[in-house]
């Protein structure tokens, strides 16, 4: 690892936030990279301070969950240089707690960015829910008025629908990072 770490944009951290078991989490390997340490060192710090990480801060993936992630991210198979243990994932609170366990300047700075990414994501989801409820009220108000309104409401509903999560494409694409 390099001694100096470039500042990682919040947008990149947002992309590392996954939804597993209905919770927004980050993989131990992604957090280790952000905090400027190896995944092994991060997990050692967690083991030494396990009482700081209750189940709502961190949990270990099952084989099935890991298989799904591995197929999406195209990581190596067990026994071929990949992970030997199921990864841990950390919620927003777990990521913040990690910064106190790791306690390096990079970890503190990165934890601030991680919290900002989680907050931005939460704000986006909340504003979307608020818009959806206002839209439903408006739709109910004009229900049965005009067929043109109905078509407009249907078009807006299609635009509001969240796209199905797609696995990340595998392969090299020149010019993209």
ZILINVEN-V432355 format. One record per helix or strand of 2 or more residues. SS is the DSSP state (h for helix, s for strand). FROM is the first residue (numbers start at 0). TO is the last residue. If there is no record, write none. Layout:
ss=[SS,SS]
from=[FROM,FROM]
to=[TO,TO]
This chain:
ss=[h,s,s,h,h,h,s,h,s,h,h,h]
from=[9,17,22,27,38,49,57,62,87,91,104,146]
to=[15,19,26,34,47,51,59,72,89,101,140,159]
